[in-house]
Amino acid sequence: MTNQSFSNTGALARFIFRLDRLRMLWWLIGLTFFTLIVPAALANLYSSDQERQAVAETMTNPAMTAMVGPGDLDNYTVAAMTAHQMLLMTAVIAGLMGILLIMRHTRGDEEDGKLELIQALPTGRMAYLHAAVLVQLLLAVVLAFVIGFGLAALNIDSVTAAGSLLYGALLGASAFFFAGVAAVFAQLSANTRSATGMSIAVLLGAYLFRAVTDVVNDDLSWLSPFGWVTKAEVYTSNQWHLLLIMIGAALLLFAAAYYLNAIRDLQRGFLPERTGKRTASRLLLHPLGLAFRLQRTGLIAWAAGMAVLGVSYGSVLGDMETFFASNEMIQQMLAPEEDLTLAEQFLPTLFVVIAIVAVIPPVMAMNKLRSEERHERLEHLLGRAVSRHQLFGAYLTVALFNGALMMFLATLGLWAAGDASMDEGLSFTTIISSGMIFFPAAFIMIGLAAFLIGIAPKMLAAVWLYILYTFFVLYLGNLLDLHAWYGYITPFGHIPEAPAETITAPPLITLSVIAVVLCALGFAGFRRRDID
């Protein structure tokens, strides 16, 4: 690779920055807001050491270690509490940001034919990839400094400047590292969907691997980048060398992406592509079969991932049962319910996280209809003997099937692993019903996506903001002592906390009716509006 290969990188970087400036700004605002609001709230809610140590006592169980990682529970200051509760989860979101943003301007622009037009201009072969990487680096640095200095500016005693800067730097490094992962898969795969799916699979795999190894064998967590995040011990010993390890690993990933990009042809990847059949399946004669076929690979990948997520959480229930049995304080704080073990009482916390993750693939499945519209593929179908209501109904059916399948597989995995690891086992019907009652809430999210596709397709991103809001409120609501109505704004806040609570039909029926109305309105809007 010569200097000529990178010619006009600066102009392309400015071009990419201009295209993504609002998108990056919203990511920065969201991550910064949710990071800075937590320590300020915790300082007001838990002003004494006794209150904070009481919270720490509830966190010393395998399930919470799997979920948020280890923390400095012996000295649970506001800073230690913030790092323990927020750093890992925010790093996962930052990693997702890095994947989505760089994929747009690597495999995404190449698949859309934009890169071919750009390379017809006086630009180097490597310039566009290099420009995308530079923009990601700038975003990571800005994220690190904004969050680092923002935390330090809160003037909370335990929130030190050094720890705050390391906190922000780890988030920036997480975004940059997983942008490197995505850049590599953008060279390996020949299409955006597969490259994005594999990148997100690595992200979730790294989180799940760390979740299991933090409980089973902490030394193995060194093999996960999220293990580096938790082992940095922010606000305690501040292990800066782990930040350097993450940055070094990211640079190696980008070096590999540059090399692969230099030796491959445009519109090609290194992973073998399956040749199509000479004759198509009869299922493709119907829009439902086509919608399913277009999303089959993603459906299988997400199904496997959700099953693994359920198994990962279920596998720690046995350790949690042992922990509760040996901890008298926890037994006093959580009075046993009739016919329920203490571990089973903790299941609603796990189900909320599983349910929010499980709603992502069905919403993506519904949004696929809008993606096909933006890529001008719907005209080819609607110009034939395919009606709009058939097309809309096909994608809605796939999304609903997707949502039910994801929640069932995750719940089944949790039951299977939990039943095997616990002495008394778990009731199959109790666990499955406790997980599947979240489907009406997922139905609402699918219905909202369907409604926006039909009525206001340009506002479709609002669904993801709603899901992020749901995660924030349900994940941190109890810790921040948020008023109950914050949870009622999201459909997940109306789901009974089974098996600790009795499952009642009225809220589930109400949510389902609202979802049906949203789908019907979206259906009507899609039939009447113009196709982009």
C-alpha positions as CSV (number, residue, x, y, z in Angstrom):
1,M,0.0,0.0,0.0
2,T,1.5,3.3,-1.1
3,N,0.7,6.9,-0.2
4,Q,-1.3,7.1,-3.4
5,S,-3.7,4.5,-2.1
6,F,-4.8,6.9,0.6
7,S,-5.0,10.1,-1.6
8,N,-7.9,12.4,-0.8
9,T,-8.6,10.7,2.5
10,G,-9.2,14.1,4.2
11,A,-11.9,15.1,1.7
12,L,-13.6,11.7,2.1
13,A,-13.4,11.9,5.9
14,R,-15.1,15.3,5.8
15,F,-17.8,13.9,3.5
16,I,-18.5,10.9,5.8
17,F,-18.6,13.2,8.8
18,R,-21.1,15.5,7.1
19,L,-23.3,12.5,6.3
20,D,-23.2,11.1,9.8
21,R,-22.9,14.3,11.9
22,L,-26.5,14.2,13.2
23,R,-26.4,10.4,13.7
24,M,-23.2,10.6,15.7
25,L,-24.4,13.6,17.7
26,W,-27.5,11.7,18.8
27,W,-25.3,8.7,19.9
28,L,-23.1,11.1,21.8
29,I,-26.0,12.8,23.5
30,G,-27.7,9.5,24.5
31,L,-24.6,7.8,25.9
32,T,-23.5,11.0,27.7
33,F,-26.9,11.7,29.2
34,F,-27.5,8.1,30.5
35,T,-23.9,8.1,31.9
36,L,-24.0,11.4,33.7
37,I,-27.5,11.1,35.2
38,V,-26.7,8.0,37.1
39,P,-24.0,9.1,39.6
40,A,-25.9,12.3,40.3
41,A,-29.0,10.4,41.2
42,L,-27.1,7.7,43.2
43,A,-25.4,10.4,45.3
44,N,-28.8,11.8,46.3
45,L,-30.5,8.4,46.9
46,Y,-27.6,6.7,48.8
47,S,-25.9,9.4,50.8
48,S,-24.6,7.1,53.6
49,D,-22.1,4.3,53.5
50,Q,-24.6,2.0,55.2
51,E,-27.2,2.5,52.4
52,R,-24.6,1.9,49.7
53,Q,-23.3,-1.3,51.4
54,A,-26.8,-2.6,51.7
55,V,-27.1,-2.2,47.9
56,A,-23.7,-3.9,47.6
57,E,-24.9,-6.9,49.6
58,T,-27.7,-7.5,47.1
59,M,-25.2,-7.4,44.2
60,T,-23.0,-10.2,45.6
61,N,-24.6,-13.0,43.8
62,P,-23.7,-14.9,40.6
63,A,-26.6,-13.7,38.6
64,M,-25.7,-10.0,39.1
65,T,-22.0,-10.8,38.5
66,A,-23.0,-12.4,35.2
67,M,-25.1,-9.4,34.3
68,V,-23.0,-6.4,35.2
69,G,-19.6,-7.9,36.1
70,P,-17.6,-7.8,39.3
71,G,-17.2,-4.6,41.3
72,D,-15.6,-3.1,44.4
73,L,-18.4,-4.2,46.7
74,D,-16.3,-3.8,49.9
75,N,-16.0,-0.1,49.3
76,Y,-19.2,0.7,47.5
77,T,-18.9,4.4,47.0
78,V,-21.0,6.4,44.5
79,A,-18.2,6.1,42.0
80,A,-17.8,2.3,42.5
81,M,-21.5,1.9,42.3
82,T,-21.7,3.8,39.0
83,A,-18.8,1.9,37.4
84,H,-20.3,-1.4,38.6
85,Q,-23.9,-0.8,37.4
86,M,-23.2,1.2,34.3
87,L,-19.8,0.8,32.7
88,L,-20.2,-2.7,31.2
89,M,-23.7,-2.1,29.8
90,T,-22.7,1.3,28.4
91,A,-19.6,-0.3,26.8
92,V,-21.9,-2.9,25.1
93,I,-24.0,0.0,23.6
94,A,-20.9,1.9,22.6
95,G,-19.6,-1.2,20.8
96,L,-22.9,-1.5,19.0
97,M,-22.6,2.1,17.9
98,G,-19.2,1.5,16.5
99,I,-20.4,-1.5,14.5
100,L,-23.5,0.2,13.0
101,L,-21.7,3.5,12.1
102,I,-18.6,2.0,10.4
103,M,-20.7,-0.7,8.6
104,R,-22.6,2.1,6.8
105,H,-19.5,3.4,5.1
106,T,-17.7,0.1,4.4
107,R,-19.8,-2.8,3.2
108,G,-23.0,-0.7,3.2
109,D,-21.8,1.9,0.7
110,E,-20.0,-0.8,-1.3
111,E,-23.2,-2.9,-1.6
112,D,-25.2,0.1,-2.6
113,G,-22.8,1.0,-5.4
114,K,-21.6,4.2,-3.9
115,L,-18.1,3.1,-3.4
116,E,-17.7,2.3,-7.1
117,L,-18.7,5.9,-7.9
118,I,-16.3,7.3,-5.4
119,Q,-13.4,5.2,-6.6
120,A,-14.1,6.5,-10.2
121,L,-13.0,9.9,-8.8
122,P,-9.3,10.8,-8.1
123,T,-9.2,9.0,-4.8
124,G,-7.0,6.2,-3.5
125,R,-8.1,2.6,-3.3
126,M,-7.8,2.6,0.5
127,A,-8.9,6.2,1.1
128,Y,-12.6,5.5,1.8
129,L,-12.0,2.8,4.4
130,H,-9.3,4.9,6.0
131,A,-11.6,7.9,6.1
132,A,-14.3,5.9,7.8
133,V,-11.8,4.7,10.3
134,L,-10.6,8.2,11.0
135,V,-14.2,9.4,11.6
136,Q,-14.7,6.5,14.0
137,L,-11.5,7.4,15.8
138,L,-12.6,11.0,16.1
139,L,-16.0,9.9,17.5
140,A,-14.3,7.6,20.0
141,V,-12.0,10.3,21.2
142,V,-14.8,12.8,21.6
143,L,-16.9,10.3,23.4
144,A,-14.0,9.5,25.8
145,F,-13.4,13.2,26.6
146,V,-17.0,14.3,26.9
147,I,-17.9,11.5,29.3
148,G,-14.6,11.7,31.2
149,F,-14.7,15.4,31.8
150,G,-18.5,15.3,32.3
151,L,-18.2,12.8,35.1
152,A,-15.3,14.8,36.7
153,A,-17.4,18.0,36.6
154,L,-20.1,16.4,38.8
155,N,-18.0,17.2,41.8
156,I,-18.9,14.0,43.7
157,D,-16.2,13.1,46.2
158,S,-15.5,9.5,45.1
159,V,-15.8,10.4,41.4
160,T,-12.1,11.2,40.8
161,A,-10.7,12.9,37.7
162,A,-8.4,9.9,36.9
163,G,-11.2,7.4,37.2
164,S,-13.6,9.5,35.2
165,L,-11.1,9.8,32.3
166,L,-10.5,6.1,32.4
167,Y,-14.3,5.5,32.4
168,G,-14.7,7.6,29.3
169,A,-11.6,6.2,27.6
170,L,-12.9,2.6,28.0
171,L,-16.2,3.6,26.4
172,G,-14.4,5.2,23.5
173,A,-12.1,2.2,23.2
174,S,-15.0,-0.2,23.2
175,A,-16.6,1.7,20.3
176,F,-13.3,1.8,18.4
177,F,-12.6,-1.9,19.1
178,F,-15.9,-3.2,17.8
179,A,-15.7,-0.8,14.8
180,G,-12.5,-2.7,14.1
181,V,-14.4,-6.0,14.4
182,A,-17.0,-4.7,11.9
183,A,-14.4,-3.4,9.5
184,V,-12.9,-6.9,9.3
185,F,-16.3,-8.6,8.7
186,A,-17.0,-5.9,6.1
187,Q,-14.1,-7.3,4.1
188,L,-14.9,-11.0,4.8
189,S,-18.6,-10.9,3.9
190,A,-20.1,-9.9,0.6
191,N,-23.2,-8.3,2.0
192,T,-24.1,-5.8,4.7
193,R,-26.6,-8.0,6.5
194,S,-24.2,-10.9,7.1
195,A,-21.3,-8.6,8.0
196,T,-23.5,-6.7,10.5
197,G,-24.9,-9.9,11.9
198,M,-21.5,-11.5,12.5
199,S,-20.2,-8.3,14.1
200,I,-23.1,-8.2,16.5
201,A,-22.7,-11.9,17.2
202,V,-19.1,-11.2,18.3
203,L,-20.3,-8.4,20.5
204,L,-23.0,-10.5,22.2
205,G,-20.6,-13.5,22.3
206,A,-18.0,-11.4,24.1
207,Y,-20.6,-10.3,26.6
208,L,-21.9,-13.8,27.2
209,F,-18.5,-15.3,27.4
210,R,-17.5,-12.8,30.1
211,A,-20.8,-13.4,31.9
212,V,-20.1,-17.1,32.3
213,T,-16.4,-16.9,33.0
214,D,-16.8,-14.2,35.6
215,V,-18.9,-16.7,37.6
216,V,-17.1,-20.0,36.7
217,N,-13.5,-19.0,36.2
218,D,-12.6,-15.3,36.4
219,D,-9.2,-15.9,34.7
220,L,-10.9,-16.8,31.4
221,S,-12.5,-13.4,31.3
222,W,-9.2,-12.0,30.0
223,L,-10.2,-13.6,26.7
224,S,-13.1,-11.2,26.3
225,P,-12.8,-7.4,25.6
226,F,-15.5,-6.8,28.1
227,G,-13.4,-8.6,30.6
228,W,-10.8,-6.0,30.1
229,V,-13.4,-3.3,30.8
230,T,-14.4,-4.8,34.1
231,K,-10.9,-5.7,35.1
232,A,-9.8,-2.1,34.6
233,E,-11.3,-1.4,38.1
234,V,-12.4,2.1,37.4
235,Y,-12.4,4.4,40.4
236,T,-10.5,1.9,42.5
237,S,-7.1,0.9,41.2
238,N,-7.6,2.4,37.7
239,Q,-5.7,-0.2,35.6
240,W,-4.8,2.0,32.5
241,H,-2.8,-0.8,30.9
242,L,-6.0,-2.6,30.0
243,L,-7.1,0.5,28.0
244,L,-3.8,0.2,26.0
245,I,-4.5,-3.5,25.4
246,M,-7.9,-2.7,24.0
247,I,-6.6,0.1,21.8
248,G,-3.8,-2.2,20.6
249,A,-6.2,-5.0,19.7
250,A,-8.4,-2.5,17.8
251,L,-5.4,-1.3,15.8
252,L,-4.6,-4.9,14.9
253,L,-8.2,-5.4,13.7
254,F,-8.0,-2.3,11.5
255,A,-4.6,-3.4,10.1
256,A,-6.2,-6.8,9.2
257,A,-9.2,-4.9,7.6
258,Y,-6.8,-2.7,5.6
259,Y,-4.9,-5.8,4.3
260,L,-8.0,-7.7,3.4
261,N,-9.4,-4.6,1.6
262,A,-6.2,-4.2,-0.4
263,I,-6.2,-7.7,-1.8
264,R,-9.9,-8.3,-2.6
265,D,-12.0,-7.2,-5.6
266,L,-14.8,-4.6,-5.3
267,Q,-18.2,-6.2,-4.4
268,R,-16.5,-9.4,-3.3
269,G,-15.8,-11.0,0.1
270,F,-13.6,-13.8,1.3
271,L,-16.3,-16.0,2.8
272,P,-17.8,-18.3,0.2
273,E,-21.2,-17.5,-1.1
274,R,-23.7,-20.3,-1.7
275,T,-24.8,-20.6,-5.2
276,G,-28.5,-20.3,-5.7
277,K,-30.7,-23.2,-6.7
278,R,-31.6,-23.6,-10.4
279,T,-35.3,-23.6,-9.5
280,A,-36.8,-21.6,-6.6
281,S,-38.9,-23.2,-3.9
282,R,-42.7,-23.0,-4.3
283,L,-42.7,-21.0,-1.0
284,L,-41.3,-18.1,-2.9
285,L,-44.4,-17.8,-4.9
286,H,-46.1,-16.1,-1.9
287,P,-44.9,-12.9,-0.2
288,L,-44.7,-14.7,3.1
289,G,-42.3,-17.2,1.8
290,L,-40.1,-14.5,0.3
291,A,-40.1,-12.4,3.5
292,F,-39.1,-15.5,5.5
293,R,-36.4,-16.5,3.0
294,L,-34.9,-13.0,3.0
295,Q,-34.5,-13.1,6.8
296,R,-33.8,-16.8,7.3
297,T,-30.1,-16.5,8.1
298,G,-30.7,-13.7,10.5
299,L,-33.5,-15.6,12.2
300,I,-31.3,-18.7,12.7
301,A,-28.4,-16.6,14.0
302,W,-30.6,-14.7,16.5
303,A,-32.4,-17.9,17.6
304,A,-29.0,-19.5,18.4
305,G,-27.9,-16.3,20.2
306,M,-31.1,-16.1,22.3
307,A,-30.8,-19.8,23.3
308,V,-27.2,-19.2,24.4
309,L,-28.3,-16.1,26.4
310,G,-30.9,-18.1,28.2
311,V,-28.5,-20.9,28.9
312,S,-25.8,-18.4,30.2
313,Y,-28.2,-16.9,32.7
314,G,-29.7,-20.2,33.6
315,S,-26.3,-21.8,34.3
316,V,-25.7,-19.4,37.2
317,L,-29.0,-20.2,39.0
318,G,-27.4,-23.1,40.8
319,D,-24.5,-21.0,42.1
320,M,-27.1,-18.3,43.1
321,E,-29.1,-20.8,45.0
322,T,-26.0,-21.9,47.0
323,F,-25.1,-18.3,47.6
324,F,-28.6,-17.4,49.0
325,A,-28.6,-20.5,51.2
326,S,-25.3,-19.4,52.8
327,N,-26.2,-15.7,53.2
328,E,-28.4,-14.9,56.1
329,M,-28.7,-11.2,55.3
330,I,-30.1,-11.9,51.8
331,Q,-32.5,-14.4,53.3
332,Q,-33.8,-11.7,55.6
333,M,-34.0,-9.1,52.9
334,L,-35.8,-11.5,50.5
335,A,-38.4,-13.3,52.5
336,P,-39.2,-16.6,50.7
337,E,-42.5,-16.7,48.9
338,E,-44.6,-19.8,49.2
339,D,-43.6,-22.5,46.7
340,L,-40.8,-20.3,45.3
341,T,-37.0,-20.5,46.1
342,L,-35.0,-17.3,46.5
343,A,-33.4,-18.0,43.2
344,E,-36.8,-18.1,41.5
345,Q,-37.8,-14.8,43.1
346,F,-34.8,-13.3,41.4
347,L,-35.9,-14.5,37.9
348,P,-38.0,-11.4,37.0
349,T,-34.7,-9.4,36.9
350,L,-33.2,-11.8,34.4
351,F,-36.4,-12.1,32.3
352,V,-36.6,-8.3,31.9
353,V,-33.1,-8.2,30.3
354,I,-33.8,-11.3,28.2
355,A,-37.1,-9.8,27.0
356,I,-35.6,-6.5,26.0
357,V,-32.9,-8.3,24.0
358,A,-35.5,-10.6,22.5
359,V,-37.5,-7.7,21.1
360,I,-34.6,-6.5,18.9
361,P,-34.8,-9.2,16.2
362,P,-38.6,-9.0,15.6
363,V,-38.4,-5.2,15.3
364,M,-35.5,-5.7,12.8
365,A,-37.7,-8.2,10.9
366,M,-40.5,-5.6,10.6
367,N,-38.1,-2.8,9.7
368,K,-36.9,-5.0,6.8
369,L,-40.0,-4.0,4.9
370,R,-38.8,-0.3,5.1
371,S,-35.3,-1.3,4.1
372,E,-36.6,-3.1,1.0
373,E,-38.6,0.1,0.2
374,R,-35.6,2.4,0.6
375,H,-33.6,0.1,-1.7
376,E,-36.4,0.4,-4.3
377,R,-37.1,-3.3,-4.4
378,L,-40.8,-3.2,-3.5
379,E,-41.7,-1.8,-6.9
380,H,-40.7,-5.0,-8.5
381,L,-43.1,-6.9,-6.3
382,L,-46.0,-4.5,-6.3
383,G,-45.8,-4.3,-10.1
384,R,-46.8,-7.9,-10.2
385,A,-49.8,-9.8,-8.8
386,V,-48.9,-8.8,-5.2
387,S,-51.0,-6.5,-3.2
388,R,-49.8,-4.1,-0.5
389,H,-51.8,-5.9,2.2
390,Q,-50.2,-9.2,1.3
391,L,-46.7,-7.7,1.4
392,F,-47.3,-5.8,4.7
393,G,-49.0,-8.9,6.3
394,A,-46.1,-11.1,5.2
395,Y,-43.4,-9.0,7.0
396,L,-45.7,-8.6,10.1
397,T,-46.3,-12.3,10.3
398,V,-42.5,-13.0,10.1
399,A,-41.9,-10.4,12.8
400,L,-44.5,-11.9,15.2
401,F,-43.2,-15.4,14.6
402,N,-39.7,-14.1,15.2
403,G,-40.7,-12.4,18.5
404,A,-42.4,-15.5,19.9
405,L,-39.6,-17.8,18.9
406,M,-36.8,-15.6,20.4
407,M,-38.5,-15.4,23.8
408,F,-39.4,-19.1,23.8
409,L,-35.9,-20.2,23.0
410,A,-34.3,-17.9,25.6
411,T,-36.7,-19.0,28.2
412,L,-36.3,-22.7,27.3
413,G,-32.5,-22.3,27.5
414,L,-32.8,-20.6,30.9
415,W,-35.0,-23.4,32.2
416,A,-32.8,-26.2,30.8
417,A,-29.6,-24.8,32.3
418,G,-31.2,-23.7,35.5
419,D,-33.0,-27.1,36.0
420,A,-29.7,-28.9,35.5
421,S,-27.7,-26.7,37.9
422,M,-30.2,-26.4,40.8
423,D,-30.8,-29.1,43.4
424,E,-34.6,-28.9,43.4
425,G,-34.9,-28.0,39.7
426,L,-37.3,-25.6,38.0
427,S,-40.9,-26.0,37.0
428,F,-41.0,-26.1,33.2
429,T,-44.5,-24.6,33.0
430,T,-43.8,-21.9,35.5
431,I,-40.6,-20.7,33.8
432,I,-42.0,-20.9,30.2
433,S,-45.1,-19.0,31.2
434,S,-43.1,-16.4,33.1
435,G,-41.0,-15.7,30.0
436,M,-43.7,-15.9,27.4
437,I,-45.9,-13.3,29.1
438,F,-43.5,-10.7,27.8
439,F,-44.7,-11.4,24.2
440,P,-47.6,-8.9,24.4
441,A,-45.0,-6.2,25.2
442,A,-42.9,-7.3,22.3
443,F,-46.1,-7.2,20.2
444,I,-46.5,-3.5,21.1
445,M,-43.0,-2.8,19.8
446,I,-43.6,-4.7,16.6
447,G,-46.9,-2.8,16.3
448,L,-45.2,0.5,16.8
449,A,-42.8,-0.3,14.0
450,A,-45.6,-1.4,11.8
451,F,-47.5,1.8,12.6
452,L,-44.6,4.1,11.7
453,I,-43.8,2.2,8.5
454,G,-47.4,2.8,7.4
455,I,-47.9,6.4,8.7
456,A,-44.5,8.0,9.2
457,P,-41.7,5.8,7.8
458,K,-39.0,8.5,8.3
459,M,-39.7,8.4,12.1
460,L,-39.0,4.6,12.3
461,A,-35.8,5.2,14.4
462,A,-38.1,6.3,17.2
463,V,-38.8,2.6,17.9
464,W,-35.1,2.1,18.9
465,L,-35.2,5.1,21.1
466,Y,-38.3,3.6,22.8
467,I,-36.5,0.3,23.3
468,L,-33.4,2.2,24.8
469,Y,-35.7,4.1,27.1
470,T,-37.3,0.8,28.2
471,F,-33.9,-0.7,29.0
472,F,-32.8,2.3,31.0
473,V,-36.0,2.5,33.1
474,L,-36.4,-1.2,33.8
475,Y,-32.6,-1.8,34.3
476,L,-32.0,1.2,36.5
477,G,-35.5,2.1,37.7
478,N,-35.2,0.4,41.1
479,L,-31.6,1.5,41.7
480,L,-32.5,5.2,40.9
481,D,-35.8,4.9,42.8
482,L,-37.7,6.2,39.7
483,H,-41.4,6.8,40.1
484,A,-43.6,3.9,38.9
485,W,-45.1,5.9,36.1
486,Y,-41.7,6.0,34.3
487,G,-42.1,2.2,33.9
488,Y,-45.7,2.4,32.9
489,I,-44.7,4.5,29.8
490,T,-43.2,1.3,28.4
491,P,-45.3,-1.9,27.8
492,F,-42.8,-4.0,29.7
493,G,-43.7,-2.1,32.8
494,H,-47.2,-3.6,32.8
495,I,-46.0,-7.2,32.6
496,P,-46.4,-9.1,36.0
497,E,-43.1,-10.0,37.6
498,A,-43.7,-13.8,37.4
499,P,-43.0,-16.2,39.0
500,A,-42.8,-13.9,42.0
501,E,-46.2,-12.3,41.1
502,T,-49.4,-14.0,39.9
503,I,-50.0,-13.8,36.1
504,T,-53.2,-11.8,35.4
505,A,-54.9,-11.6,32.1
506,P,-56.2,-8.0,31.9
507,P,-52.8,-6.2,31.3
508,L,-51.7,-8.8,28.7
509,I,-55.1,-8.5,26.9
510,T,-54.9,-4.7,27.0
511,L,-51.4,-4.7,25.5
512,S,-52.4,-7.1,22.8
513,V,-55.4,-5.0,21.8
514,I,-53.2,-1.9,21.6
515,A,-50.7,-3.8,19.5
516,V,-53.5,-5.0,17.1
517,V,-54.7,-1.4,16.7
518,L,-51.2,-0.1,16.0
519,C,-50.8,-2.9,13.3
520,A,-54.2,-2.1,11.8
521,L,-53.3,1.6,11.6
522,G,-50.0,0.9,10.0
523,F,-51.7,-1.5,7.6
524,A,-54.1,1.2,6.5
525,G,-51.4,3.8,6.2
526,F,-49.2,1.6,4.1
527,R,-52.0,0.9,1.7
528,R,-52.7,4.6,1.1
529,R,-49.3,6.3,1.1
530,D,-46.8,6.6,-1.7
531,I,-43.9,4.2,-2.0
532,D,-40.6,6.0,-1.7
